[in-house]
Amino acid sequence: MKRSFKVVGSGIYLPGAPVLSTVLDERHHLARGSIEARCGVSARHYAEHESASEMAQAALDAALHQAGLTFAEIDTLIAASGTMEQAIPCNAAKILARYPDCPGITAFDINMTCLSALIAMETAASMLLSGNNRIIAIVSSDIASVGLNWKQVETAGLFGDGAAALIIRAAPQTGSTLDGSLFRTYPQGVDYCQIAGGGSLFHPSKAPDDYHPYGMFQMQGKDLYRLTAKVIDSFIGELLSNNDTALDQIDWVVPHQASGAALEHLIKRLSVDPDKVVQLLASRGNQIAVSLPAALHELLTTRPVKAGDRIMMIGTSAGLSLGGVLLTL
């Protein structure tokens, strides 16, 4: 179902200076070039002093500035991050608290890990259709660096920190639409990406010894890749056919920046010109939920997009989940 949906502003925030893979090689006693060769990432950013909500505010302010709006004009704030700043309250409340003059608005979290912003876009489109919202802000902010296990270099070297925000409104007169979406979760992959701690199953009060391992990110990369490769063809086919769209009608592909191998597989599967695919992995790493809205910001601000262009946003997340959204500018 097509719904009027226009991105009127976007913004990003990157903490600190780029952290080069060669610096991490030296820090972790690896041969020079090891991390970039294994992960496809030459640089990324790490938050050393900022909180996730502070980064979210910076990205949101940048998006509002681009849209020519103020925070007071937002009807709803959706925090769409893959990680949480703290267990309670929700990320949206923490971000909202950074605007103390706000009289109170609808603010809530959506968490589908790396697909959080994508399913937030689907949710926002339905909320705009109801007529109860005029302007919706979606903001993702993730600090992956706190939970990296450098004993698993292939995983740890992939990730970076940052924030990205989108300002969405209905604009039926422009013809800009969210044309359709699809989300699927394949439970065989539930253990392939996880942080075991932080919830009721492995709560600190239950830990018999050192809690540190429970807070570390764990990924079974090869198993995750194999399962994704097995299901992604049929997933893409269903996404396109459900919306009467052919691959050659897609002008731009905005993927989650999961890994170098994942991006290569996607480009090969789609048989698409790599110049039509937004790729930020080498300079940003995998920023969890931030990757997709940051890649969309990159497309809208640096590429020769025009009204009527069709975009496919697609990605994976822990679960294993796949998600895709089709947009017309």
Backbone torsions as a table, in degrees:
resi	resn	phi	psi	omega
1	MET	NA	121.3	179.0
2	LYS	-75.1	137.7	176.9
3	ARG	-134.1	138.5	177.6
4	SER	-59.0	129.2	-170.8
5	PHE	-162.0	110.7	-179.0
6	LYS	-127.5	129.7	172.5
7	VAL	-82.7	107.5	-176.6
8	VAL	-96.5	-7.9	176.7
9	GLY	-163.3	147.3	176.3
10	SER	-146.1	153.3	-179.8
11	GLY	-158.2	155.8	178.1
12	ILE	-131.5	164.6	171.2
13	TYR	-140.9	130.8	176.4
14	LEU	-119.9	121.9	-177.5
15	PRO	-78.5	135.2	171.9
16	GLY	63.3	-171.5	178.3
17	ALA	-83.1	156.6	177.1
18	PRO	-58.4	137.7	175.7
19	VAL	-99.0	110.9	-174.9
20	LEU	-74.6	146.6	177.3
21	SER	-63.0	-32.0	178.5
22	THR	-64.4	-33.9	176.0
23	VAL	-67.3	-41.4	178.5
24	LEU	-68.0	-34.6	174.8
25	ASP	-55.6	-48.3	-178.1
26	GLU	-66.7	-41.4	-178.1
27	ARG	-62.4	-35.6	-175.2
28	HIS	-106.9	19.1	171.9
29	HIS	58.5	46.2	178.8
30	LEU	-113.1	156.6	176.3
31	ALA	-63.8	141.9	-178.4
32	ARG	-56.4	130.0	-179.3
33	GLY	94.3	-4.4	-174.9
34	SER	-63.7	-48.8	-174.2
35	ILE	-67.9	-43.3	178.8
36	GLU	-63.6	-39.2	-180.0
37	ALA	-65.4	-38.3	-177.0
38	ARG	-80.3	-32.4	-169.8
39	CYS	-112.7	-18.8	-176.6
40	GLY	75.7	17.1	-178.6
41	VAL	-117.2	123.0	178.6
42	SER	-95.6	-24.5	-179.7
43	ALA	-157.0	155.6	175.4
44	ARG	-155.9	173.2	179.7
45	HIS	-116.0	141.1	176.6
46	TYR	-120.4	136.6	176.0
47	ALA	-83.7	115.4	179.3
48	GLU	-101.4	-30.0	-176.3
49	HIS	-122.7	-26.9	-175.5
50	GLU	-79.3	147.7	168.7
51	SER	-87.5	166.2	178.6
52	ALA	-63.3	-39.4	-179.8
53	SER	-69.5	-32.1	176.0
54	GLU	-65.5	-42.8	177.2
55	MET	-65.4	-39.8	178.9
56	ALA	-60.6	-42.9	179.0
57	GLN	-60.9	-42.4	-179.4
58	ALA	-62.7	-44.0	178.8
59	ALA	-66.5	-41.0	-179.4
60	LEU	-65.4	-42.3	177.7
61	ASP	-62.3	-38.4	178.1
62	ALA	-65.3	-39.9	179.3
63	ALA	-67.9	-40.9	178.0
64	LEU	-63.6	-40.9	178.9
65	HIS	-61.7	-43.8	179.4
66	GLN	-63.6	-35.9	-179.0
67	ALA	-79.8	-10.8	-176.6
68	GLY	70.8	32.6	-177.9
69	LEU	-121.8	166.0	173.2
70	THR	-112.3	162.9	180.0
71	PHE	-61.1	-31.2	-178.9
72	ALA	-62.8	-18.1	-178.5
73	GLU	-89.1	-4.8	178.8
74	ILE	-77.9	133.8	176.0
75	ASP	-89.6	-37.1	-175.5
76	THR	-142.1	138.9	175.4
77	LEU	-115.3	120.7	176.4
78	ILE	-110.2	116.6	173.8
79	ALA	-89.1	117.3	-172.8
80	ALA	-121.7	68.9	-177.6
81	SER	-110.0	156.7	177.6
82	GLY	-87.6	-15.4	179.5
83	THR	-126.7	165.2	-179.0
84	MET	-115.5	145.0	176.2
85	GLU	-70.4	-40.8	171.0
86	GLN	-153.2	165.9	-172.7
87	ALA	-64.8	-44.5	178.9
88	ILE	-142.3	135.7	1.8
89	PRO	-79.3	-178.1	-177.2
90	CYS	-69.2	162.3	-179.9
91	ASN	-57.4	-38.8	-178.2
92	ALA	-60.6	-39.8	178.8
93	ALA	-66.0	-38.4	178.9
94	LYS	-65.8	-39.3	178.0
95	ILE	-67.9	-45.0	-178.7
96	LEU	-60.5	-33.6	-179.3
97	ALA	-64.7	-16.7	177.8
98	ARG	-80.9	-2.2	174.8
99	TYR	-120.1	73.0	-170.8
100	PRO	-62.1	-19.4	179.9
101	ASP	-84.6	-4.9	179.5
102	CYS	-67.9	127.2	-178.2
103	PRO	-73.4	-10.9	-178.8
104	GLY	122.0	123.1	178.1
105	ILE	-136.1	171.9	172.8
106	THR	-66.7	126.2	-178.6
107	ALA	-147.6	126.2	-178.5
108	PHE	-154.2	166.7	179.7
109	ASP	-100.9	147.7	165.2
110	ILE	-127.6	127.5	-179.2
111	ASN	-130.1	108.8	169.5
112	MET	-127.5	40.9	-172.9
113	THR	42.7	-119.0	-171.7
114	CYS	-66.1	-17.3	-179.9
115	LEU	-97.5	9.5	-172.9
116	SER	-57.8	-46.8	-178.2
117	ALA	-66.9	-32.5	-178.8
118	LEU	-67.3	-46.1	179.5
119	ILE	-74.4	-22.9	172.5
120	ALA	-67.1	-35.9	176.6
121	MET	-64.6	-42.7	176.5
122	GLU	-61.2	-43.3	179.3
123	THR	-65.0	-43.5	180.0
124	ALA	-62.2	-39.6	179.6
125	ALA	-61.1	-40.1	178.1
126	SER	-70.0	-36.5	178.7
127	MET	-66.8	-38.1	177.4
128	LEU	-66.9	-37.2	179.8
129	LEU	-62.8	-32.5	-178.9
130	SER	-66.8	-21.6	-179.5
131	GLY	86.7	-2.2	-178.9
132	ASN	-87.2	-7.6	179.9
133	ASN	-131.3	140.0	175.0
134	ARG	-104.7	-43.4	-176.2
135	ILE	-133.3	127.3	-179.1
136	ILE	-124.0	134.2	175.8
137	ALA	-105.3	130.5	173.6
138	ILE	-114.6	127.3	-179.4
139	VAL	-136.0	132.0	176.8
140	SER	-116.7	135.3	178.9
141	SER	-147.4	117.5	-175.8
142	ASP	-132.2	135.1	173.1
143	ILE	-113.3	91.8	-179.2
144	ALA	-76.4	-28.0	-168.3
145	SER	-62.6	-24.5	-177.8
146	VAL	-70.1	-19.9	-174.6
147	GLY	-115.9	23.1	-177.0
148	LEU	-86.9	134.6	178.1
149	ASN	-102.0	103.7	-174.5
150	TRP	-77.2	4.4	168.1
151	LYS	-77.8	-15.8	176.6
152	GLN	-116.2	79.4	-172.3
153	VAL	-60.9	-39.0	-177.8
154	GLU	-60.5	-28.8	177.8
155	THR	-89.4	-51.5	-174.9
156	ALA	-60.8	-37.3	-177.3
157	GLY	-69.5	-11.6	-177.1
158	LEU	-77.9	-28.9	-160.6
159	PHE	-99.3	149.9	175.0
160	GLY	-140.6	168.9	-177.7
161	ASP	-107.0	162.4	175.9
162	GLY	160.3	-175.7	179.6
163	ALA	-145.8	153.2	177.0
164	ALA	-148.6	146.2	-178.7
165	ALA	-137.1	148.8	176.7
166	LEU	-128.3	138.6	172.9
167	ILE	-108.9	122.0	-172.5
168	ILE	-117.5	139.5	171.0
169	ARG	-147.8	159.2	173.8
170	ALA	-76.9	136.5	-180.0
171	ALA	-146.5	69.4	-173.8
172	PRO	-60.0	-25.7	-178.1
173	GLN	-71.9	-16.2	-177.3
174	THR	-91.1	-20.1	-175.4
175	GLY	80.5	6.2	177.8
176	SER	-79.1	126.2	-172.4
177	THR	-140.3	155.0	163.2
178	LEU	-94.9	112.0	-169.5
179	ASP	-83.6	-27.6	-179.1
180	GLY	171.7	168.1	-179.0
181	SER	-153.6	163.8	176.6
182	LEU	-152.1	135.9	176.5
183	PHE	-135.2	134.5	178.7
184	ARG	-138.9	140.0	174.6
185	THR	-120.0	131.5	-177.4
186	TYR	-112.1	102.0	-169.0
187	PRO	-65.8	-12.8	175.8
188	GLN	-58.7	-24.3	-176.7
189	GLY	-99.8	17.4	-173.3
190	VAL	-61.3	-29.2	-177.6
191	ASP	-97.1	2.1	-173.1
192	TYR	-76.7	-26.9	174.2
193	CYS	-133.8	122.5	-179.8
194	GLN	-162.8	154.4	162.5
195	ILE	-119.4	111.0	-169.8
196	ALA	-68.7	-34.0	-174.4
197	GLY	-86.8	179.2	175.5
198	GLY	95.8	-11.0	-179.8
199	GLY	-120.0	-166.1	-176.3
200	SER	-77.1	-24.4	-177.6
201	LEU	-66.9	-46.6	177.9
202	PHE	-123.5	63.7	179.9
203	HIS	-75.0	147.7	179.3
204	PRO	-53.8	-30.5	-179.5
205	SER	-68.2	-16.8	-179.6
206	LYS	-99.1	-12.3	-173.8
207	ALA	-69.5	124.9	-178.7
208	PRO	-78.6	-17.7	-175.4
209	ASP	-146.9	-145.1	-177.3
210	ASP	-59.2	125.7	-178.1
211	TYR	-85.9	-11.7	-173.4
212	HIS	-50.9	-46.4	-178.4
213	PRO	-60.9	-28.7	-178.5
214	TYR	-69.2	-20.6	-179.1
215	GLY	-93.4	-0.9	-177.5
216	MET	-91.2	140.6	177.0
217	PHE	-72.5	135.6	178.5
218	GLN	-126.6	134.5	178.7
219	MET	-140.1	130.4	173.0
220	GLN	-94.5	82.3	-168.7
221	GLY	-58.5	-45.0	-177.2
222	LYS	-66.3	-41.6	178.5
223	ASP	-65.3	-40.5	179.5
224	LEU	-63.1	-44.2	-179.3
225	TYR	-63.8	-43.7	-178.2
226	ARG	-63.3	-43.3	-179.8
227	LEU	-66.7	-41.3	178.2
228	THR	-61.4	-45.6	179.8
229	ALA	-61.8	-30.9	-178.8
230	LYS	-71.2	-35.8	-171.3
231	VAL	-106.5	-14.6	-170.0
232	ILE	-69.7	-32.4	-179.7
233	ASP	-61.8	-49.7	-179.5
234	SER	-67.5	-32.4	178.7
235	PHE	-64.1	-49.6	179.6
236	ILE	-61.7	-41.1	178.4
237	GLY	-60.4	-42.1	179.2
238	GLU	-67.8	-42.1	178.8
239	LEU	-57.4	-46.1	-177.3
240	LEU	-72.6	-46.0	-176.7
241	SER	-66.8	-35.4	178.4
242	ASN	-61.7	-23.4	-175.8
243	ASN	-117.6	21.8	176.1
244	ASP	48.2	47.1	-176.7
245	THR	-124.8	138.5	174.6
246	ALA	-104.8	155.1	-178.8
247	LEU	-57.1	-37.3	-177.4
248	ASP	-72.8	-4.0	174.6
249	GLN	-90.8	-7.5	-179.8
250	ILE	-87.1	124.2	-179.5
251	ASP	-89.0	-33.2	-175.7
252	TRP	-141.1	142.2	175.4
253	VAL	-115.3	125.0	179.7
254	VAL	-116.3	97.6	-176.7
255	PRO	-98.0	158.8	166.3
256	HIS	-63.7	138.9	-178.0
257	GLN	-87.9	66.3	-171.8
258	ALA	-70.8	-51.6	-179.2
259	SER	-168.2	165.1	177.5
260	GLY	-61.3	-41.8	-179.5
261	ALA	-64.9	-39.8	-179.4
262	ALA	-65.5	-41.5	178.9
263	LEU	-65.8	-42.5	178.7
264	GLU	-61.9	-42.2	-179.6
265	HIS	-64.4	-41.6	-179.0
266	LEU	-64.1	-45.5	180.0
267	ILE	-61.9	-41.9	178.4
268	LYS	-65.2	-43.0	-179.2
269	ARG	-63.1	-40.4	-177.2
270	LEU	-83.3	-14.4	-174.7
271	SER	50.6	47.4	-175.4
272	VAL	-108.3	151.5	175.1
273	ASP	-61.4	121.7	-179.9
274	PRO	-55.3	-25.4	178.1
275	ASP	-68.9	-15.7	178.0
276	LYS	-92.9	0.9	-178.8
277	VAL	-110.8	125.6	179.3
278	VAL	-78.0	120.4	-178.7
279	GLN	-126.7	115.7	-179.2
280	LEU	-118.7	-1.2	-171.5
281	LEU	-55.5	-43.6	-173.7
282	ALA	-60.4	-34.8	-175.5
283	SER	-104.7	-9.6	-177.5
284	ARG	-124.0	-26.0	-171.2
285	GLY	75.8	-175.9	175.0
286	ASN	-81.1	113.7	-177.9
287	GLN	-100.3	26.6	179.6
288	ILE	57.5	-124.1	-176.7
289	ALA	-69.0	-20.0	-177.9
290	VAL	-70.9	-26.5	-171.8
291	SER	-56.5	-46.1	-175.5
292	LEU	-69.0	-51.2	177.4
293	PRO	-66.2	-29.7	175.9
294	ALA	-67.2	-38.7	177.9
295	ALA	-68.4	-36.5	176.2
296	LEU	-65.8	-41.6	175.3
297	HIS	-57.9	-43.5	179.1
298	GLU	-60.0	-44.5	179.5
299	LEU	-61.5	-48.5	-173.7
300	LEU	-70.8	-23.8	-174.4
301	THR	-106.3	-13.9	-175.2
302	THR	-128.2	-9.4	-177.6
303	ARG	-109.4	158.7	-177.7
304	PRO	-79.6	59.8	179.2
305	VAL	-76.4	156.7	-179.6
306	LYS	-147.1	161.9	178.4
307	ALA	-56.4	135.3	-179.0
308	GLY	95.7	-15.0	176.8
309	ASP	-61.2	143.3	178.7
310	ARG	-108.3	136.2	-174.6
311	ILE	-122.9	136.2	169.2
312	MET	-111.5	117.8	172.2
313	MET	-100.2	131.9	-174.0
314	ILE	-149.7	146.8	179.7
315	GLY	-170.3	179.8	178.4
316	THR	-125.7	162.3	175.1
317	SER	-153.2	172.9	178.0
318	ALA	-57.6	143.1	178.4
319	GLY	151.3	-50.3	-12.4
320	LEU	-73.5	134.6	177.4
321	SER	-119.5	147.9	171.3
322	LEU	-121.5	145.7	178.3
323	GLY	-145.8	147.1	177.8
324	GLY	-147.4	144.5	177.7
325	VAL	-134.8	137.9	175.7
326	LEU	-109.2	128.9	-179.0
327	LEU	-123.7	149.2	167.3
328	THR	-118.9	126.8	-177.9
329	LEU	-76.9	NA	NA
